[in-house]
Amino acid sequence: MNEDIYLHHDRYIRLVEAVANLKPCPFAGSITPDQIKAALGEFGEIWPIEIYGDVIIARLEQRAMKIRDD
């Protein structure tokens, strides 16, 4: 399946700059896949579908804590 993804210009620029400015991992000696994955998530809000369930659970837990604290 091929799906195109279009990002808002600001998010796209943040993501491109984050990836372009990655520094090599001091242990691996190069930029690692984990660094790229982190940049995709943190700056592009692009995450693998496999973690979607965990994200939903975390959001529900946060909401429950907020309701409890109110």
C-alpha positions in Angstrom: 0.0 0.0 0.0 1.4 3.4 -1.0 0.0 6.4 0.9 1.2 9.9 0.4 1.5 12.0 3.5 1.2 15.8 3.4 2.4 17.9 6.3 1.7 21.5 7.1 4.7 23.7 5.9 5.9 24.6 9.4 5.9 21.0 10.6 7.6 19.9 7.4 10.4 22.5 7.8 10.9 21.5 11.5 11.2 17.9 10.5 13.6 18.5 7.6 15.8 20.7 9.8 15.7 18.2 12.7 16.9 15.4 10.4 19.5 17.6 8.6 21.0 18.6 12.0 21.3 15.2 13.5 24.7 14.5 14.9 26.3 11.1 14.7 25.8 8.8 17.7 29.0 8.8 19.7 28.8 5.1 20.2 27.8 4.0 16.7 29.9 6.7 14.9 27.0 7.5 12.5 23.4 8.7 12.6 21.3 5.7 13.7 17.8 4.7 12.7 16.7 5.4 16.2 17.8 9.0 16.0 15.8 9.4 12.7 12.7 7.7 14.3 12.9 10.1 17.2 13.2 13.1 14.9 10.2 11.9 12.9 8.1 11.5 16.0 9.2 14.6 17.9 9.3 17.1 15.1 7.0 15.6 12.5 4.6 13.9 14.8 5.0 10.8 12.6 4.8 7.5 14.6 4.5 3.9 13.6 1.0 2.4 13.8 2.2 -0.3 16.2 2.3 2.2 19.1 -1.1 3.7 18.4 -2.8 1.5 21.1 -0.2 2.6 23.7 -0.8 6.3 22.8 -4.5 5.9 23.3 -4.0 4.2 26.6 -1.6 6.9 27.8 -4.1 9.7 26.8 -7.0 7.9 28.6 -4.8 7.6 31.7 -3.9 11.3 31.5 -7.5 12.3 31.1 -8.5 10.1 34.1 -5.8 11.7 36.3 -6.9 15.2 35.2 -10.6 14.4 36.1 -9.5 12.9 39.4 -7.4 16.0 40.2 -10.3 18.4 39.3 
